[in-house]
């Protein structure tokens, strides 16, 4: 009999939501069903060809196939700093305030190991992307949830935290533009968050994976706040901005001490990003704004097909100002998992139950705009028959 035992930390993790959804979807596909997938947020559009060309060329250079420089290629880090200053007006020191990542999920997953001790508390929104509590538990930390309420714009309020919460809190997770709700934060909110973090000695992390998928209003960064680098870091992703989910790439920027701690963890568990992928990242960051605007326009059209269609079907879903998600209250008396299971079973439409992002999401469903307008219209027709 095997003596291998799973750690107690793994026991705290629920089944990863998207793996289970994919399992059921694949069973239907294997049976010959026509499935419309509005589930996982994996862009269906191809990676920008300029990026693919740069990656192909870099792969032919034998130098890129050696171990990469441990904390990132200097040229890539300088490109990140230039891009960030051009888009957000914030200067970064490429050596001290920029850290390349093997995707933002990897960096976020390792950060609690770098800045938390067992028993420390992470303040995490509910609902939220599942990696935030998972990374905290794996680091031996504890989770204190802050409910995001629709009537408050799905922005966290810090007024309900107890002195005990604040004494042990070491890390605050934010995610704006927000997955799953599609909510956006303004400069005033980020200033409140920075002031709160400074007052209580907390590191604040903003996961800005959807920073460029903005339909209305300006792009806003945590680091635009005066003094934000004293208490904050921000994570950016190439996955959503450049349709680059496969060749993993992201970066963290901001507080040098926090980035040094994260880099120290990474020194011991990975060998940085394949150099060819970093060169492709430089090509991505050099793309003109118009190329990104074309991508956002595609998602805007898809958003409107889904939102307008569901409105006509009698389901009054909100029209998000950012991200490629629709986050809507379940239109029936069912809980989110029951409703989504019925859509999948009877309508062959994949959606994501809100409870997968936390208990506060149990009356919501998330729909991703990662398929064509025709397929979205087909999903609307099927959903209409089931309401």
N, C-alpha and C positions, 0 to 999 in steps of 0.2 A: 504494500500500500504506500502511495506517495506521502512523503512527509512535508510536501510543499503546502504552505498555507498563505492565502491572500492576506495582505496587511489590513489592519483595522482601518487605515485611511482609505483604502479602496472600497471598504464596506460602506463608506459614507456616500459614495458616488452613485447616483441613479443611472439606469441604462442610458447611453447616449442617444438622445432623441432622434437624430437624423439617421442613425444606423438602423433603428427599428422601422422608421418610415420607409427607408430604402428597401428593407427586407420585404415588406408587404407589397410595395410597388413592383419590385422585381418578380414576385410570385404572380402578380396579375399580368405583367408583361409576358412572362413565360407561358401563361395560359392563352395568350393571343389577344388579351384585352387592349383596347385603345385607351391609354391613360394620358390625361392632361396633367402635367406636373407643375403645380404652383407651390411646391414645398421648399426644398432647400435652396438657399440663395446662392446658387452657383451659376454665374453668367453663361448664357447659351451663345453669346456672340463670340467670335474668335478674338484671340489676342491681336492687338494692333500689328499689322504686318511689319512696320518699322522695327518693332521690338523683336519679332521672330527673326527678321533678317540679321539684326545685331547679334542675337543669340547664336544663330547658325554660324556667322562669321567667327564669333569668339570661340566657338567649340572647335574650330579648325586650328586654333593657336595652341600648340602643345603646352605653353606656359600656364594656360588656364586649368590644366588637368593635374597640376600639383596641388598640395594643400593650399587653400587660400590664406591670405593674411588674416590672423586670428580675429582681429576686431574690425575688419572691413577694409576694402580697397580705398586708399586715400582719394583717388579720383572720384569714386562713387560717393563718398561722404561729402566731398566738395559740391558735387552735383545736387545732392539732397539739400545742402545749406542754401545754394543759389535758388533752387525751386521754391523752398519754403519762404525765403525772403521775398521772392517775386509775387507769391500768392497771398502771403499773410503779413508782409512788412516787418518780420521779426528776424533779427540777425542771430546766427548760430555759429559757434566755434566748431568746425568740422571734426576736430580731434577730441574735444572734451564733451561736446553737447550733441553728438550724432552717433548712433549705434545701429548698424545694419542687423537685420533679423531674418531668420528663415521663416518668414511670415509673421504677422503680428500675433497669431495664436500661440506660436512658440514663445515669443517674448513675454506675452502676458502670462503664459503658463509657468514661466521660470521666475517672474518678478517676485512673487511672494516668498520663494526660497531665498531671495537675495535681501529682502528687507523686513521679514517677519520671523519671530521666534514662536515655538509652540505656545499656545495660549493667547497670543496676540489676536486682535480682532480686525477684520476687514469689513468696512461698511460697503454694502453691495445693494444696488437697486433691485427691486422686485416689481415687474419682471426684468430679466437680464439674460444676456448670452451665457450659456451654461459654463463656459470656461472660467468665469470669475469665481463662483463658489468652489468649483472643482480644484482650481489652482490653490485656493486658500486651504482647503482641507488637505490636499497633498503635501502642503508645507507645514501641516500641524497647527494651522491657525483656526480661528473660530469666525463664524459668519454672523453679522448683524444685518438683517435685511431692512431696507428703507422702501416702503411701498411707493410706487409711482402711480399717481391718481390722475385719471382722465381730466377731471375738473381743474387740475393744477398744471395742465399741459404736459403731463408725464415728466415733470421735473422733481427731483427729490427735495424734501424739506428736512432740514437738520434740527428743527426745534424739538422733535420728539425723542431725541437721544438722551439717555440717562448719563449721570456723571460716571457710572461704572463703564458704560459703553465708551465714553470719551477718554477715560483714563487708559484703557487698553487698546484703543483704536490706533492702528499704524498705517492703514492704507484705505483710501477711498476710491472706488471704481466709478467712473463716469463713462458714458458712451453717447456722444452727440456729434452728428445726427445719430438717432437712436435705433438700434435693433433690439426688440421687434416693433416698437411703437411708431417709428417714423418721425418722432418728435425732434424738434431742433431747440438748441439753447442759444441765448443771445449773450452779448458782452456782459450785461448786468448780472445774469446768472453765474457766469464764470467768475466774475469778480467776487460774488458772494461765496463761491466755492473756495477760491484762493484765500479770502479773508478767514473763512472757517478753518481751512487747513493750517494756516499760519498760527491762528490762535491756539489750536490744540496739538500742534506738532505732528501733523498727519501728512503723509505723502499722497497727493491726488494724481490719479492716472486718468487721462481721457483717451479712450479708444476711439480714434477718428477714422475708422475704416471706411466710412461712407462720406468723408469730408467733401468729396467732389460731386456727389450725386445730389445736387441741390436744384430744386425747381423754382423756388421763390426766396428772395432775400439774399443777403451776403453770405459768403463763407466766413465762418468764425472759428477761431482757435483759442484754446485755453491759454496758450503762451502769449497772446496779445495783451494779456492783463499785466500791468506793471508789477514786478516782483513774482510773477508766476514761476519763473525758473527756480526760485528759492524753495518752492514746495511742490512743484509739479513736473510731470513728464507727459508727453503725448505720443501715441502710437499711430502710424500711418501704414496703409496697406496698398500693395500693387494689385491685389486680387480684384477688387471692385472697380477701381479707377481705370485699370487698363485691361480688364478681362483676363487676368493673369493668375488664376487660382491654382494651376498645376505646378508651374515652376516657382516655388514658394519664395516670396520676397516681401520684406517690410522694413520699417525702421522705427526706432524710438529716439526722441529728441527731448531736450530740456535739462533738468537738474543734473549736473555732472556727477555728484556723489551717488545718486540713485543709478545712473547709467553705469558708473564704474562698478557698483555692486552687482548689477545685472550682468555686466560683461565678465565679472569674475566667475559667476555661476556658469556662463556659457563657455568660458575658457576650459572648464572641467567636464563639460558634457557634450560639446559639439565642436566642429572645426570651421565654423562660420559658413557663409553661403558660397556655393560654387562660383568661382570668379567669373565664368562666362555669364551666369545669371546676373551678377552685379553689373557687368558691362551692358547687358540688355536693359537693366534698370536705368542706366544713364540715358540710353536711347529713349526710354519711356518718359523720363523727366524732361527731355528736350522737345517733346511733341508740342506743336502750337496749341493754343487754347481752343482753337476751332475744332480740333479733333475730339477733345473731351466734350465740347458742347454738343457735337453730333451724337455722342453716346447718351448724354443726358436727354436730348430731344427724343431719342428712341424710347427711353424709359418713360418719358412724359406722355408720349402717345399711348403706350401700353397702359400706363396708369389710368388715363382717361377712358380707354375702352373698358377696363375692368370696373372702374368706379361708376361711370355713366350707365353701363349695362346693369350692374347690380342695383343702382338706384331705380331704374325702370322695372326691375324685377321685384321691387318692394323692400330691398335691403339697403338701408341708409348708411352705407359705409363712408368713413371720412376720406378726404382727398389729401394725402400727405404732402408736406412741403419739401421732403427730402427722403433719401433712401429708395430702394426699389421694393418696398414692402407696403402692403395694406394691412392695417391692424384694426380689426373691427369686432364689435360685440357679437357674440353668437346670436342669431336672429330667432332662435327657438328656445324652449325651456331646457334644452340639453346642456350638459357640461361640454367643455371644449373637446375633450377626447371622444366623447360619444358623437358629437356633431361631425368632427373630422373623419371618424371611422365610417360613419354613414355616407358621407360624400365619397369616400374612397371605395367603399364596398358597393354602393348602389349607383353612383354616378361616375366612378372611375376618375375622380378629380382628387389630386393630392394637395392637401393643405396641411398646415402645421398647427396642432392644438396649442393654445396659449399657455396651458399648464406646464408645458415642457420648458418654459422660461421662468417658471416660479408660480407659487400658489396664487399670487395676485393676477395672473393671466388666465385663470381657469374659466372666465366667462368670455374669452376672446379667441379669435382665430387669426393666424398670420397667413397672408398669401403673397408669394413672390412673383415679381414681374419678369421672370427669367425664361419666357417663351414668347413666341410670336403673337402678333395681334390677332391673327386668325384663330390660333389655339386658345387664346384668352377669351375670344368671343364664343368659342365652342364650350369652354368651361362655364361661362355665364349662362349659356342656354341650358346646360345640364343642372347647374345649381338652381336656376329658376324653377325647374320642374320639381325640385325637392324641397322648396321652401313652403 
